[in-house]
Amino acid sequence: MNKIIKIVLIVIGLVAAVLWFSLPSADDPDAINSGSMNFMFVIMYILLAIAVVASVFFGLKKLLSTPGSLKKTLFALGGLAIVVAISYGLSSSEEAKVVADSFAGNPNIDTTEGTVKNIGMGLNVFFILTAVAVALMVFPGLKKMFVK
């Protein structure tokens, strides 16, 4: 099986190299309709689909085959749900209303108060998870430095 995968990857690499050298120049106005460029995108989409399916399949296989991993995964998802709920509570409705009202006159941007509040929630989730990640990197290092 491993030899077959290596052979397939070598063939894909050779095809991609041939397509790379047969690409039209950047000055060509019809370059977007090039067959080699379209085929390179097809190869990319196929490889991306294979990678996504393989990672989901093997991740679920590992999740269901290890005894304690399902419990840990549910705890992690619960923690993420708590962070999302806290972040939604922290996103201000008043600020969302002000931002939505400021874009009300622009016909190109359709903004509602709920959309702005969801964006604020997403930013708060990012900030909280970043702070947790930094703390989880810094505190063990500090502990190693001062506790001997």
Salt bridges, closest charged atoms under 4 A:
ASP101 OD2 - LYS97 NZ 3.67
